[in-house]
Amino acid sequence: MESMENANAEGHYKLLTVAIIIGIVGVYLRFAGDVNSGFMYTSISNVILIIGILIALKCVFSIMK
């Protein structure tokens, strides 16, 4: 029963929400950067997106654990 309580912890879902918001910002900046097509702008948006993905994966694996 302890793993079920750990999986339903509120902190996991708060972190997952933050990760999703970071990912959405990265995707938005990627599409907004297509208009300017600046290499630096696209690179920054890709880094933000990857950070969001890594945080989300960390959270999902901690829920599954």
Backbone torsions as a table, in degrees:
resi	resn	phi	psi	omega
1	MET	NA	-23.3	-178.6
2	GLU	-65.3	-37.3	179.5
3	SER	-69.2	-30.8	177.1
4	MET	-68.4	-38.5	177.3
5	GLU	-67.7	-38.1	177.6
6	ASN	-65.2	-39.9	-179.0
7	ALA	-67.9	-30.0	-178.4
8	ASN	-94.1	11.7	179.7
9	ALA	-64.5	138.7	-175.8
10	GLU	-66.2	-30.5	-178.4
11	GLY	-62.7	-34.1	178.9
12	HIS	-62.3	-42.6	-175.3
13	TYR	-77.0	-28.5	173.1
14	LYS	-66.3	-44.2	178.3
15	LEU	-63.9	-38.7	178.3
16	LEU	-65.1	-38.9	177.3
17	THR	-64.2	-42.5	177.5
18	VAL	-63.2	-41.5	179.3
19	ALA	-63.0	-40.3	179.2
20	ILE	-66.0	-40.8	178.5
21	ILE	-64.4	-42.3	177.5
22	ILE	-61.9	-41.8	178.3
23	GLY	-63.6	-40.5	178.9
24	ILE	-65.2	-39.9	177.1
25	VAL	-62.4	-41.8	178.1
26	GLY	-62.3	-42.0	178.8
27	VAL	-67.2	-41.8	179.5
28	TYR	-61.8	-44.4	179.8
29	LEU	-66.1	-32.1	177.9
30	ARG	-63.8	-44.7	-179.9
31	PHE	-74.2	-33.4	177.2
32	ALA	-69.3	-30.3	179.6
33	GLY	-74.8	-18.0	178.7
34	ASP	-65.0	-28.7	179.1
35	VAL	-67.6	-45.3	-179.7
36	ASN	-83.3	-25.2	-178.0
37	SER	47.5	44.1	174.9
38	GLY	-87.8	135.2	-177.6
39	PHE	-63.6	-41.0	-178.5
40	MET	-65.9	-40.4	179.8
41	TYR	-63.3	-43.4	178.6
42	THR	-67.3	-39.5	179.5
43	SER	-64.6	-43.0	179.0
44	ILE	-63.8	-41.8	179.5
45	SER	-65.9	-36.5	176.7
46	ASN	-65.7	-39.5	178.6
47	VAL	-65.4	-42.9	178.2
48	ILE	-62.0	-42.9	179.1
49	LEU	-63.0	-43.0	179.9
50	ILE	-65.4	-38.8	177.0
51	ILE	-62.0	-43.6	177.0
52	GLY	-61.5	-40.5	178.8
53	ILE	-64.7	-44.1	-179.0
54	LEU	-65.0	-40.2	177.7
55	ILE	-65.1	-41.5	179.5
56	ALA	-64.6	-42.9	178.7
57	LEU	-64.3	-40.5	177.1
58	LYS	-59.3	-44.3	-178.7
59	CYS	-66.8	-44.8	-179.1
60	VAL	-63.4	-42.4	179.2
61	PHE	-68.9	-30.9	176.3
62	SER	-72.2	-30.7	175.1
63	ILE	-68.7	-41.9	-178.8
64	MET	-69.7	-24.6	-177.5
65	LYS	-68.3	NA	NA
